[in-house]
């Protein structure tokens, strides 16, 4: 790396690495190079050629989660220093020869069986003559199972977003360059042509087919960048630990002794690929640094605003009790406003109006409609029969009281089930209102809110049982509609919450305040 790169680009690259490490989310779209391809297309081999390290290989899905590979120049280190980290913040120093197994072990901790994880593994490589690149390697597309395919497509969609994201599309030379599953999916990005670099792998297999050169230069995808051809390291060469320089020499021979020699110099070999990636990364970093700075300033401002809304820190028992009282007062005042009908604009939470609606509807549907049959001939005949059967050794013109009780009990029994349903409806409505107020008043203290909600639930159930019992005893003794209005004293249920002692609740406050 020349001095100009070290002075201008390396600091920006290091800063973006630090931002990515701190944020660990998608709140800011950082420029990146994302490696995409079908399973067994040669993605791992290309990354090995670029970085000079060994990655997991195999016929099945070997990349099971995103790999974020940070390759950095370390002129004072002849041998590589490698650090591997997952989202549990555990950083391990790994020997070069053990890296592949370390990645597989980390993946196995993040995944189960053959599933895919969206938790990334960070690999930091410091090595002499190592290119200054940050690469995102994604699992290769496969049709193994529908669930795996869906997860991989979701990862590709997530990581390829953003106009400053360069897509490095891996295509094997011995396959159709226009019909891979990876291509069909990156096409969903409207600007994919302007930011996709095609890398043609396995040229040692592709040159055995006729028309490889024409297939490459046709550019049927319409990409802005010229494709670059590379030769993969075979498994035998990997096992024999052949040097990078030796592989580069074989790559050069294949290109120059085949029709691929007619390609432009910028499209020939891994060295040209590295130069191209470093150049494109440099452009992305320089063009986006001010935009990223503005995004961070905006996000920090938003976070500061949110933090300002948090309650003040409290430590002493007295402060905790006062904080609890203030929240409880907010809760009580909000409830009183709703009970007084002060929130007319919010119709659903206007308690008096909605309660009146429910009573009117219940009265109309269960009394007026039901009692309209009192004027019918059939009901008159029913009354006559009951009066006749109740005659005893009394004057003929006086009806026995048991006849009246029987008539009224029959009518009450007909609507009794509806009465209990109406009670449940009232309590469901009021419980929803009260829990909403609790959520607002105690939102900053989750454990305390859970304790309050539990008390609300218990209190409501006790009150409902009281209403059931009182209703059952008095249902024949008085007018049902009037009795209900007296029995359903929701205020008592709520005010009971205000009376439970402070001290038992302090254990919840200690966890949150």
C-alpha positions as CSV (number, residue, x, y, z in Angstrom):
1,X,0.0,0.0,0.0
2,X,1.4,3.4,-0.9
3,X,1.7,6.2,1.6
4,X,-1.2,8.2,0.1
5,X,-3.5,5.2,0.7
6,X,-2.2,4.9,4.3
7,X,-2.9,8.5,5.0
8,X,-6.2,9.1,3.3
9,X,-8.1,5.7,3.0
10,X,-6.9,3.6,5.9
11,X,-8.1,6.1,8.6
12,X,-11.6,6.1,6.9
13,X,-11.7,2.3,6.6
14,X,-10.7,2.0,10.3
15,X,-13.3,4.5,11.3
16,X,-16.0,2.6,9.4
17,X,-14.9,-0.7,10.9
18,X,-15.2,0.9,14.4
19,X,-18.7,2.3,13.5
20,X,-19.8,-1.1,12.3
21,X,-18.4,-2.8,15.5
22,X,-20.2,-0.3,17.8
23,X,-23.6,-0.2,16.0
24,X,-24.0,-3.9,15.1
25,X,-27.3,-3.0,13.4
26,X,-28.8,-1.5,10.3
27,X,-29.3,2.0,11.6
28,X,-26.6,3.3,9.2
29,X,-25.9,1.9,5.8
30,X,-22.1,1.6,5.6
31,X,-20.3,1.0,2.3
32,X,-19.4,-2.6,1.9
33,X,-18.4,-5.3,-0.5
34,X,-20.8,-8.3,-0.4
35,X,-19.9,-11.6,-1.9
36,X,-22.9,-13.4,-3.5
37,X,-23.2,-16.7,-5.4
38,X,-24.8,-20.0,-5.7
39,X,-23.7,-22.9,-3.5
40,X,-20.3,-24.4,-4.7
41,X,-19.8,-21.5,-7.2
42,X,-16.3,-20.9,-5.8
43,X,-17.0,-18.0,-3.4
44,X,-14.7,-19.4,-0.6
45,X,-12.0,-20.0,-3.2
46,X,-12.1,-16.4,-4.4
47,X,-11.9,-15.1,-0.8
48,X,-9.0,-17.4,-0.1
49,X,-7.2,-16.1,-3.2
50,X,-7.7,-12.5,-2.2
51,X,-6.7,-12.9,1.5
52,X,-4.4,-15.9,1.4
53,X,-6.2,-17.7,4.2
54,X,-8.1,-21.0,4.3
55,X,-11.9,-20.9,4.7
56,X,-14.3,-23.9,5.2
57,X,-15.0,-25.9,2.0
58,X,-17.3,-28.7,1.0
59,X,-20.1,-29.8,-1.4
60,X,-22.9,-28.9,1.0
61,X,-23.7,-25.6,2.7
62,X,-20.4,-24.7,4.5
63,X,-21.1,-21.0,5.0
64,X,-24.0,-21.0,7.4
65,X,-24.0,-17.4,8.5
66,X,-22.5,-14.1,7.2
67,X,-18.7,-13.8,7.5
68,X,-17.4,-10.3,7.8
69,X,-13.7,-10.6,6.8
70,X,-11.5,-7.5,7.6
71,X,-8.2,-7.9,5.8
72,X,-5.6,-5.4,6.9
73,X,-2.0,-4.6,6.0
74,X,0.6,-5.3,8.8
75,X,4.0,-4.5,7.5
76,X,5.8,-5.4,10.7
77,X,4.2,-8.8,10.9
78,X,5.6,-11.6,8.7
79,X,3.0,-14.0,9.8
80,X,-0.8,-13.5,10.1
81,X,-2.6,-12.5,13.3
82,X,-6.2,-13.6,13.1
83,X,-9.1,-12.7,15.5
84,X,-12.5,-14.3,15.4
85,X,-15.6,-12.8,17.1
86,X,-19.3,-13.5,17.3
87,X,-22.1,-11.4,18.7
88,X,-21.4,-12.7,22.2
89,X,-18.4,-10.3,22.1
90,X,-16.0,-13.2,22.7
91,X,-12.8,-12.5,20.8
92,X,-10.4,-15.4,20.1
93,X,-6.9,-15.2,18.6
94,X,-6.6,-18.1,16.1
95,X,-3.6,-19.6,14.4
96,X,-3.7,-19.4,10.6
97,X,-3.8,-23.2,10.1
98,X,-6.7,-23.5,12.6
99,X,-8.9,-20.7,11.1
100,X,-11.1,-23.0,9.0
101,X,-12.0,-25.2,11.9
102,X,-12.5,-22.2,14.2
103,X,-15.0,-20.7,11.8
104,X,-16.9,-24.1,11.6
105,X,-17.0,-24.3,15.4
106,X,-18.3,-20.7,15.6
107,X,-21.0,-21.5,13.0
108,X,-22.1,-24.7,14.8
109,X,-22.6,-22.6,18.0
110,X,-24.9,-20.2,16.1
111,X,-26.8,-22.8,14.1
112,X,-28.7,-26.0,14.7
113,X,-28.3,-28.9,12.3
114,X,-28.3,-27.6,8.7
115,X,-30.1,-24.3,9.5
116,X,-28.8,-20.8,8.6
117,X,-28.1,-18.0,11.1
118,X,-28.3,-14.3,10.4
119,X,-25.7,-13.6,13.3
120,X,-22.4,-12.6,11.6
121,X,-19.0,-13.9,12.5
122,X,-16.2,-11.2,12.4
123,X,-12.8,-12.3,11.2
124,X,-9.9,-9.8,11.5
125,X,-6.8,-10.6,9.6
126,X,-3.5,-8.7,10.0
127,X,-0.8,-9.8,7.6
128,X,2.1,-8.6,5.6
129,X,1.1,-7.7,2.0
130,X,-2.6,-8.3,2.9
131,X,-5.0,-6.1,0.9
132,X,-6.9,-3.4,2.8
133,X,-10.4,-4.8,2.2
134,X,-13.6,-5.5,4.2
135,X,-15.6,-8.3,2.6
136,X,-19.0,-9.8,3.5
137,X,-19.4,-13.4,2.6
138,X,-22.9,-14.7,2.5
139,X,-24.2,-18.4,2.4
140,X,-24.5,-19.7,-1.1
141,X,-28.0,-20.1,-2.6
142,X,-29.3,-23.6,-2.5
143,X,-32.5,-25.5,-2.9
144,X,-31.7,-27.9,-0.1
145,X,-34.9,-27.0,1.9
146,X,-37.4,-24.3,1.5
147,X,-36.7,-22.8,4.9
148,X,-32.9,-22.6,4.2
149,X,-33.5,-21.0,0.8
150,X,-35.8,-18.4,2.4
151,X,-33.3,-17.5,5.0
152,X,-30.4,-17.1,2.5
153,X,-32.5,-14.9,0.2
154,X,-33.5,-12.8,3.2
155,X,-29.7,-12.3,4.1
156,X,-28.9,-11.4,0.5
157,X,-31.8,-8.9,0.4
158,X,-30.6,-7.4,3.7
159,X,-26.9,-7.1,3.0
160,X,-27.1,-6.0,-0.7
161,X,-29.2,-2.9,0.1
162,X,-27.7,0.6,-0.3
163,X,-26.3,2.5,-3.2
164,X,-22.8,2.3,-1.7
165,X,-22.8,-1.5,-1.4
166,X,-20.7,-3.3,-4.1
167,X,-22.0,-6.7,-5.0
168,X,-19.3,-9.2,-6.0
169,X,-21.2,-11.8,-8.0
170,X,-19.4,-15.2,-8.2
171,X,-20.2,-17.2,-11.4
172,X,-18.5,-20.5,-12.4
173,X,-17.2,-20.5,-16.0
174,X,-18.5,-24.0,-16.6
175,X,-22.2,-22.9,-16.1
176,X,-24.6,-20.5,-17.7
177,X,-23.6,-17.0,-16.7
178,X,-27.1,-15.5,-16.9
179,X,-29.4,-18.0,-15.2
180,X,-27.9,-18.6,-11.7
181,X,-30.3,-18.2,-8.8
182,X,-28.0,-15.5,-7.3
183,X,-28.4,-13.4,-10.5
184,X,-32.2,-13.6,-10.4
185,X,-32.2,-12.4,-6.8
186,X,-29.8,-9.5,-7.0
187,X,-31.8,-8.2,-10.0
188,X,-34.4,-7.2,-7.4
189,X,-32.1,-4.2,-6.6
190,X,-33.0,-1.7,-9.3
191,X,-29.5,-0.3,-9.5
192,X,-27.7,-3.7,-9.5
193,X,-26.1,-3.1,-12.9
194,X,-24.2,0.0,-11.6
195,X,-22.8,-1.8,-8.5
196,X,-22.3,-5.4,-9.4
197,X,-18.9,-6.8,-10.4
198,X,-19.0,-10.3,-11.9
199,X,-16.1,-12.6,-11.0
200,X,-15.8,-15.7,-13.3
201,X,-14.3,-18.6,-11.4
202,X,-13.2,-22.2,-12.3
203,X,-11.8,-21.0,-15.7
204,X,-9.6,-24.2,-15.8
205,X,-12.9,-26.1,-16.2
206,X,-14.6,-23.5,-18.4
207,X,-11.9,-23.4,-21.1
208,X,-12.7,-27.0,-22.0
209,X,-16.0,-25.7,-23.4
210,X,-16.1,-23.8,-26.7
211,X,-17.1,-20.1,-26.8
212,X,-16.1,-19.2,-23.2
213,X,-14.6,-15.9,-24.3
214,X,-17.7,-14.9,-26.3
215,X,-19.9,-16.0,-23.3
216,X,-17.9,-13.7,-21.0
217,X,-17.7,-10.5,-23.2
218,X,-21.4,-10.7,-24.3
219,X,-22.3,-9.1,-21.0
220,X,-25.9,-10.1,-21.3
221,X,-26.5,-8.8,-17.8
222,X,-25.6,-5.3,-18.8
223,X,-23.2,-4.7,-15.9
224,X,-21.2,-1.5,-15.8
225,X,-18.0,-3.2,-14.7
226,X,-16.0,-5.6,-17.0
227,X,-16.0,-9.1,-15.6
228,X,-12.8,-10.5,-14.1
229,X,-11.7,-14.2,-14.6
230,X,-9.8,-16.1,-11.9
231,X,-8.6,-19.6,-11.3
232,X,-9.6,-21.4,-8.1
233,X,-7.3,-23.3,-5.9
234,X,-8.1,-27.0,-6.1
235,X,-8.4,-29.3,-3.1
236,X,-5.2,-31.1,-3.9
237,X,-3.3,-27.7,-4.0
238,X,-4.9,-26.8,-0.7
239,X,-3.9,-30.1,0.9
240,X,-0.3,-29.7,-0.5
241,X,-0.2,-26.1,0.9
242,X,0.9,-24.7,-2.5
243,X,2.0,-21.0,-2.3
244,X,-0.1,-18.1,-3.5
245,X,2.6,-17.2,-6.0
246,X,2.4,-20.7,-7.5
247,X,-1.3,-20.5,-7.9
248,X,-1.0,-17.1,-9.5
249,X,1.4,-18.4,-12.0
250,X,-0.9,-21.3,-13.0
251,X,-3.7,-18.8,-13.3
252,X,-1.6,-16.6,-15.6
253,X,-0.7,-19.6,-17.8
254,X,-4.3,-20.7,-18.3
255,X,-5.4,-17.2,-19.2
256,X,-2.5,-16.4,-21.6
257,X,-2.6,-19.8,-23.4
258,X,-6.4,-19.8,-24.1
259,X,-8.9,-17.6,-25.8
260,X,-9.1,-15.7,-22.5
261,X,-5.9,-13.9,-23.5
262,X,-8.1,-11.7,-25.7
263,X,-9.7,-10.1,-22.6
264,X,-8.5,-6.7,-21.5
265,X,-5.7,-6.6,-19.0
266,X,-8.0,-5.4,-16.2
267,X,-10.1,-8.6,-16.5
268,X,-7.2,-11.1,-16.1
269,X,-6.6,-12.8,-12.8
270,X,-6.8,-12.4,-9.0
271,X,-4.2,-9.6,-8.8
272,X,-6.5,-7.4,-11.1
273,X,-9.5,-8.4,-9.0
274,X,-7.8,-7.2,-5.8
275,X,-6.8,-3.9,-7.4
276,X,-10.3,-3.4,-8.7
277,X,-11.9,-4.1,-5.3
278,X,-9.4,-1.8,-3.5
279,X,-10.1,1.0,-6.0
280,X,-13.9,0.6,-5.8
281,X,-13.8,0.5,-2.0
282,X,-11.7,3.7,-2.0
283,X,-14.3,5.5,-4.1
284,X,-17.2,4.3,-1.9
285,X,-15.4,5.4,1.2
286,X,-14.5,8.9,-0.1
287,X,-18.0,9.5,-1.6
288,X,-20.0,8.3,1.4
289,X,-18.0,9.6,4.5
290,X,-19.9,12.9,4.8
291,X,-23.2,11.2,4.2
292,X,-22.4,8.7,6.9
293,X,-21.3,11.5,9.3
294,X,-24.7,13.3,8.7
295,X,-26.6,10.0,9.4
296,X,-24.7,9.5,12.6
297,X,-25.3,13.0,13.8
298,X,-29.0,12.7,13.1
299,X,-29.2,9.3,14.9
300,X,-27.3,10.6,17.9
301,X,-29.7,13.6,18.1
302,X,-32.6,11.2,18.1
303,X,-31.1,9.0,20.8
304,X,-30.3,12.0,23.0
305,X,-34.0,13.1,22.7
306,X,-35.2,9.7,23.7
307,X,-32.7,9.6,26.6
308,X,-34.0,12.9,27.8
309,X,-37.5,11.4,28.3
310,X,-36.2,8.7,30.7
311,X,-36.8,9.2,34.4
312,X,-34.1,10.5,36.6
313,X,-31.9,8.0,38.4
314,X,-32.9,7.2,42.0
315,X,-31.0,5.3,44.6
316,X,-32.4,5.8,48.1
317,X,-35.5,4.2,49.5
318,X,-37.1,7.6,49.9
319,X,-36.4,8.5,46.2
320,X,-37.9,5.2,45.1
321,X,-41.1,5.7,47.1
322,X,-41.5,9.2,45.8
323,X,-40.9,8.0,42.2
324,X,-43.5,5.3,42.8
325,X,-46.0,7.9,44.2
326,X,-45.5,10.2,41.2
327,X,-46.2,7.4,38.8
328,X,-49.2,6.3,40.8
329,X,-50.5,9.8,40.8
330,X,-50.2,10.0,37.0
331,X,-52.1,6.7,36.8
332,X,-54.9,8.0,39.1
333,X,-55.2,11.4,37.4
334,X,-55.4,9.7,34.0
335,X,-58.2,7.4,35.2
336,X,-60.1,10.2,36.8
337,X,-60.0,12.2,33.5
338,X,-61.5,9.2,31.7
339,X,-64.2,8.7,34.3
340,X,-65.1,12.4,34.1
341,X,-65.5,12.1,30.3
342,X,-62.8,14.8,29.7
343,X,-61.4,12.9,26.8
344,X,-64.3,13.4,24.4
345,X,-62.2,13.2,21.2
346,X,-61.0,9.7,22.0
347,X,-64.3,8.0,21.7
348,X,-63.2,4.5,22.7
349,X,-61.7,5.8,26.0
350,X,-64.6,8.0,26.9
351,X,-65.8,5.7,29.7
352,X,-69.1,7.4,30.7
353,X,-70.4,7.6,27.2
354,X,-69.3,4.0,26.3
355,X,-70.8,2.6,29.6
356,X,-74.1,4.3,28.8
357,X,-74.1,2.8,25.3
358,X,-73.6,-0.6,26.7
359,X,-76.4,-0.3,29.3
360,X,-78.8,1.1,26.7
361,X,-78.0,-1.7,24.3
362,X,-78.4,-4.3,27.0
363,X,-81.7,-2.9,28.2
364,X,-83.1,-2.8,24.7
365,X,-82.0,-6.2,23.7
366,X,-82.9,-8.0,26.9
367,X,-85.9,-6.2,28.4
368,X,-87.9,-4.2,25.9
369,X,-87.7,-6.7,23.2
370,X,-88.3,-9.6,25.5
371,X,-91.2,-8.0,27.4
372,X,-93.0,-7.0,24.3
373,X,-94.7,-10.4,24.4
374,X,-96.6,-9.4,27.6
375,X,-99.4,-8.0,25.4
376,X,-99.8,-11.2,23.4
377,X,-102.8,-13.6,23.7
378,X,-100.5,-16.6,24.3
379,X,-98.9,-14.9,27.3
380,X,-102.3,-13.9,28.7
381,X,-103.3,-17.6,28.5
382,X,-100.1,-18.6,30.2
383,X,-100.8,-16.2,33.1
384,X,-104.4,-17.4,33.4
385,X,-103.2,-21.0,33.7
386,X,-100.7,-20.2,36.4
387,X,-103.2,-18.1,38.4
388,X,-105.8,-20.9,38.1
389,X,-103.4,-23.6,39.2
390,X,-102.3,-21.5,42.2
391,X,-105.8,-21.2,43.7
392,X,-106.1,-22.6,47.2
393,X,-108.4,-22.2,50.1
394,X,-108.6,-18.5,49.5
395,X,-111.0,-16.0,48.1
396,X,-111.4,-16.4,44.3
397,X,-110.6,-12.8,43.5
398,X,-107.1,-12.8,45.3
399,X,-104.1,-14.2,43.5
400,X,-101.6,-16.2,45.5
401,X,-98.1,-14.5,45.8
402,X,-96.4,-17.7,44.7
403,X,-98.0,-17.2,41.3
404,X,-96.4,-13.8,40.9
405,X,-93.0,-15.2,42.1
406,X,-93.2,-18.1,39.6
407,X,-94.0,-15.7,36.7
408,X,-91.2,-13.4,37.5
409,X,-88.6,-16.2,38.1
410,X,-89.4,-17.6,34.7
411,X,-88.7,-14.2,33.0
412,X,-85.5,-13.8,35.0
413,X,-84.2,-17.2,34.1
414,X,-84.7,-16.4,30.4
415,X,-82.2,-13.5,30.6
416,X,-79.9,-14.7,33.4
417,X,-77.2,-16.0,31.0
418,X,-77.2,-12.7,29.1
419,X,-76.7,-10.9,32.5
420,X,-73.4,-12.7,33.2
421,X,-72.3,-12.1,29.6
422,X,-73.0,-8.4,30.1
423,X,-70.9,-8.4,33.3
424,X,-68.0,-10.0,31.4
425,X,-68.3,-7.4,28.6
426,X,-68.2,-4.5,31.1
427,X,-65.2,-5.9,32.9
428,X,-63.2,-6.7,29.7
429,X,-63.7,-3.1,28.5
430,X,-62.7,-1.6,31.8
431,X,-59.7,-3.9,32.3
432,X,-58.4,-3.0,28.9
433,X,-58.7,0.7,29.8
434,X,-56.9,0.3,33.1
435,X,-54.1,-1.8,31.7
436,X,-53.5,0.8,29.0
437,X,-53.2,3.5,31.7
438,X,-50.8,1.3,33.6
439,X,-48.6,0.8,30.5
440,X,-48.4,4.6,30.1
441,X,-47.8,5.5,33.7
442,X,-45.2,2.8,34.5
443,X,-43.6,2.4,31.0
444,X,-40.1,3.2,32.2
445,X,-40.1,0.4,34.8
446,X,-41.0,-2.9,33.3
447,X,-40.8,-5.0,36.5
448,X,-42.9,-2.5,38.4
449,X,-45.5,-2.4,35.6
450,X,-45.7,-6.2,35.6
451,X,-46.4,-6.2,39.4
452,X,-49.1,-3.5,39.0
453,X,-50.7,-5.4,36.1
454,X,-50.8,-8.5,38.2
455,X,-52.5,-6.7,41.1
456,X,-55.0,-5.2,38.6
457,X,-55.9,-8.7,37.3
458,X,-56.4,-10.1,40.8
459,X,-58.5,-7.1,41.8
460,X,-60.7,-7.3,38.7
461,X,-61.3,-11.0,39.2
462,X,-62.3,-10.5,42.8
463,X,-64.7,-7.7,41.9
464,X,-66.3,-9.7,39.1
465,X,-66.9,-12.6,41.5
466,X,-68.6,-10.1,43.9
467,X,-70.8,-8.9,41.1
468,X,-71.7,-12.5,40.1
469,X,-72.6,-13.3,43.7
470,X,-74.6,-10.1,44.4
471,X,-76.4,-10.4,41.1
472,X,-77.4,-14.0,41.8
473,X,-78.8,-13.1,45.3
474,X,-80.8,-10.1,44.2
475,X,-81.8,-10.9,40.7
476,X,-85.4,-11.6,41.7
477,X,-85.6,-9.0,44.4
478,X,-85.2,-5.8,42.4
479,X,-85.1,-4.3,38.9
480,X,-82.2,-5.8,37.2
481,X,-81.1,-2.8,35.2
482,X,-81.1,-0.6,38.2
483,X,-79.3,-3.2,40.3
484,X,-76.5,-3.5,37.8
485,X,-75.9,0.2,37.8
486,X,-75.3,0.0,41.5
487,X,-73.3,-3.2,41.5
488,X,-70.8,-2.4,38.8
489,X,-68.6,0.0,40.8
490,X,-65.4,-0.1,38.7
491,X,-64.0,2.8,40.6
492,X,-63.7,0.6,43.8
493,X,-61.7,-1.9,41.8
494,X,-59.2,0.7,40.6
495,X,-58.9,2.6,43.9
496,X,-58.1,-0.7,45.6
497,X,-54.9,-0.7,43.6
498,X,-53.9,2.6,45.2
499,X,-54.2,1.1,48.7
500,X,-51.7,-1.8,48.5
501,X,-48.5,-1.1,50.4
502,X,-45.4,0.5,48.9
503,X,-42.7,-1.6,50.6
504,X,-43.5,-5.0,48.8
505,X,-43.2,-3.2,45.5
506,X,-39.7,-1.8,46.2
507,X,-38.1,-5.1,45.2
508,X,-39.4,-4.4,41.6
509,X,-38.3,-0.8,41.8
510,X,-34.7,-1.8,42.7
511,X,-34.4,-3.8,39.5
512,X,-35.4,-0.9,37.3
513,X,-34.5,2.4,39.0
